[in-house]
């Protein structure tokens, strides 16, 4: 009973929502406003799947969004315990529409834990670790749904549709954004909260981590000189993705998404050193796993290999480092770093 009451409070917008965002004029050029609102839309997608679904509408209606539809799939794998919601921005009658406001936001929630899902959740964690999430048809369905949405818009643009997701939902949003950039040259805004990228470097000391990355870059560079076809394909992919700069919201204590911090920070360090001209740039596009697949004629690339991103790192010491709720709290200790591809 106590746990149920706690959950009711967590899911109640009036109690747990961003109080500092209530009754203010939304500035869609303000990073805090954009972050808080998109995180709340994702929260609404979580609440809608609970017994407290009557509390869900407040998470989007408070910011003048309406729920267009919920997309669910019949797939029985663990990834498909998640759903995606399409929200349409509908400012009040007579209100001036902000030029930077989105027309639609597609929100992807992550896996919901509970007694009935403890075994599937363990399978889910293993898939994240092994980079097997994409085996679920949900990723293809998400691409298809967003593609159809863009087709329905008279003049599709990056401002028309935003993507948002938390945890596994962030992985799906990342996959959709990559697909739209590489296949349709549409640079969609993407707000990715705690996107999973597990890094074994977290278990290594700081000095050892630098050595591991340095040796890895050297090894990938020389292997890339042998696997020239795979190397060329990855360089072409990075060039296509270069303009896309998703917003990655990560916590420095969250081991689930810490890999993104290591990937971009160590990439920058290696590019500054660049012992061999072009080594760091070439190696950054490659992974040992994908090069191994290429030997057997399989063309795959790790989803975390993105050339550009705006990395927002939460350095706050309070609370759960992987929870969604942290991202609409006021006075966060955030640092921002733009990583651009050369």
N, C-alpha and C positions, 0 to 999 in steps of 0.2 A: 504494500500500500504506500509506504514511504517512497519507494522507487517510482511508482506511478505518479505520485504527486510531484516529484522532482521533474519527471518527464513532461508533465503538464506545464510546469513553469518554463522549462526550456523551450517548449513549442509555442508558448503564448507570446505573440508579438508585443502585446502591451506590457509584458513583464521583462522579456529577454531581448526584445528588439532594440535597435539603435535609438535610444531616447533623444540623442542630440540631433537626430535627423528628422524628428517629427515637427511638423508645422513650419518648415523652412522652405524657401524657394530653392528648388534643385538647380544646381549649376552643373550641367553635363560636361563642362570643361574642367571641373574640379576632380582631381584624382580620388580624394576621399569619398566624395559623393558617388562616383562611379563604382568604386570598390564596395562600399557599404550596400548599395542598392543591388548590384549583381549578386553579392553574397546572400542577400536576403531572398532573392528570387530562387536561388539554389536551395536555401533552407526551406522555402515553401514547397519545393518538390519533395523534400524529405517528409515534411509533416503530412502532406497529402496521402502518403502511403501508410499512415499509422491509424490507430483507432481514434486519434484526435484530429481527424481530417477537417473537422469543422473549424479548427484554428488556422488552417492553411491560408485561406484567402487574404487575411490581413497582411501576410508577408509580401504580397504583390500589389494589392489594392491600395495600400498605404502610399505607394509611389506611382499611382495612376496607371498601373498595368492591368490588363485583363487576360485571363487564361483562355487561349484559343482552343487548344486541345492537348491531350495527353497521348503519347505514343508508347504503346507497350507491344511486346513481342511474345510469341508462343514458345520461343526457345527456352529450354529447361536448364541451360548451363548456369553457373553461378553468376556470370557477368550480367545475365538477363534478369537478375533480381533488381536491377536498376531500371529507371524509366527516365524519359526525357519530356520536358514540358515546353510548349511554345507560348510565349507571352507577347502580347501586342501592347505597345505604349499608346495610351489614350488619354491625353491631358484633358482637364475639365473644359467644358464648353466655354468659349470666350478667352481661354488662357492662351498666351503666346507660346507657340511651340519653339523650344530651344533648337537652334540649327544643328547642334551636336548630339541631340537626343537620338537614340536608335528607334527604328520602326518596330523591330522584333528582337527579342532575346530568346535564344534556345538554351535552356538550363538542363544540365545533366547531373543527377545526384549519384553519389557513390553507393557502396554496399552498406546495407543496414544490418547492424549486428543484433542478435537476439537469440533466444533459446532454440528457435526453429532453424536458425541459419548458421549455427556455430561450425558445423562440418563444412558447408559450402564456403564459409568465410575462410577457413583454413586452405581450401583448394584455391580460393581467390588469391590469397597471399602468395601461394606457391606460383601461380601463374604470373603475378607481378614480378616475382623474383626471377623467373625464367623468361620473362618478356614474351608470354604466350597469350596476353589478353586479346590480341587481335584475332585469335582463332574463333572467337565468338562472332556470330553473324550480326550481332548488335552494331558493331563498328560499321559494317556495310550499310545496314539499315539507317544508321544515323547520317551517313554521307548522303544516302538517297533522299532522306527527308529534307535535309538542309538544301540539297540541290533543287528539289521540287519547290521549296519555298522561294529560293532565289529566282527560279523560272517564272514564278507567279508575280514577281515584282516587275513593274514596267521598265524601270531603269535600275537593275541590281547594282549595288555599290557596297563598299566596306562599311559605310555608315548605316546602311539599312538593316543589317543583321549582325547581332553580336552573339558570341558563344560564351557560355559560362559553365563551370563545373567544379566539383570538389572531389578530391581523391581519385577513385576510379573514374568518376564522371569527368574529371579534368583530363584524364588520359583519352577519353572518347572525344572531348572537345578539341584536344590537341590534334588527334588524328583527323578530325573533320576539317580543322583549319588548315592543316598541311595539305590535305587533298584539294581543297578549294583553291589554294595558292598555286599548287603545281599543275592542276588540271584545268582551272578556269581563270587563273591569274586574278583572283578576287582576294583582296587583302582584308580579311574579316577581323574585327576586334575580338580578342579572346582573353577572358579573365579566368585564369587557371589557379584554383586554390588548392594548395598541398598536392600538386601533381606527383604521382609516384615515380620515383627513379631511385631504386635502392643501390647504394654504392658500398662495396666492401672496404673502400678507403676509410670509412668511418671507424673501422676497427684497428686502423694503423695510426701510429704516432705521426705528428706533423712532419718531422724530418723524413721518416720512412715513406710517407705519402708522396712527398715531392720526388723522391727517388723512383718510386713505382711509376708515377706519371711520366717522368722523364724517360725511363727505359721503355715504357709503353709507346710513347710518341716515336722514339727512334725505331722500335720494332715495326710499328705500323707504317712508318715512312718507307722502310726498305722492302717490306712485303708489298706495299702499294706500287713500288717500282717494278715488281714482278707481275702482280695482278693488274695490269694496266687497264684492262677493259672495265673491271669493277671500279677502279680508281676514277676513271673518266666518267662513269655513270654517276658516282657519288658527287663529283665536282659539279656536274651538270645539275644534279638535284639541289645542291647547296646554292647554286647561282639562281635557280628558280625561286627558292625559298628566301633568299636574301632580304627582300623588302618586308617580309612578314615579321612583325615584332610582337609576339604574344606577351601578355603580362603574366609572369610567374610569381605567385605569392607563396613564399616558402618560409618556414621557421628554421632557424639555425640549430634547434634541438630536435627537429623532426627527422628521425632516421629514414622514414619512408620516402621523403622527398629531398633528402640531403645531397643525393647524387647530382642534382641540378646545380647546386652551389659549387660542388667540387668540379664538375664538368666545365663550367664557364670560368671559374677563378683560375683553375690550373691551365686552361686553354690560353687565357690571357698571359699567364706567367711564361708559358712555353713560346708564345709568339713574340714576347719581349726578348727572350734569349735567342731563339732561332739560330741555333748553332750551325745548321746547314741551310742556306737560302731556300726558302719555300717549304722546309721540312714541317714546321708547325701547322701551316695552312693546309698542307696535304694530309697530314696525319689526323687533323681534327675532324675530317670528313669520314674517317674510317673506324671500324671496330674489328677486333680479331674474330669475333663471332660471325659477322657478316662476310668477312673475307673467307672464312672457313666454308660457309654456305656456298659462296661463289665458285669454289673448287668443284662443287657437285652440280653446278648449273642452276642454283637457286638464287634468285635475286631478292634479297631482303635488306632492310635497313632498320636499325634500332630507332624507335620513335623519339628518344631523347636527343638524337643527333639533329638539332636545329641550329642554323647558323646565327640567328639573331634573337634577342629577347630583351625585355625589360624585367630585370630581376628585383623584386621587392622582398627584402629579407627582414623578418620580424625578429627583433633581438630582445623582446620582452621576456621576463623571467617567470611571469605568472601564468597559470592555466595550462591546459593540454595543448601541446605543440601541434597536434594534428587536427584539432577541432575546427569546424567551420566558423563557429561563433566569434573566434578571435578577430576575424577580419572586419567586423563592423563595430569594434570597440573604439571609443575615443582615446586620443593621446597614446597611440601605439608608438613604440620605439622602432621605427622603420628606416631602413636604408635603401636607396634606389641606385641601381647601376644598369646602364644601357650597354649591352654587348652587341656590337655590330660586326657583320662579316666584312672582311677586307674588300 
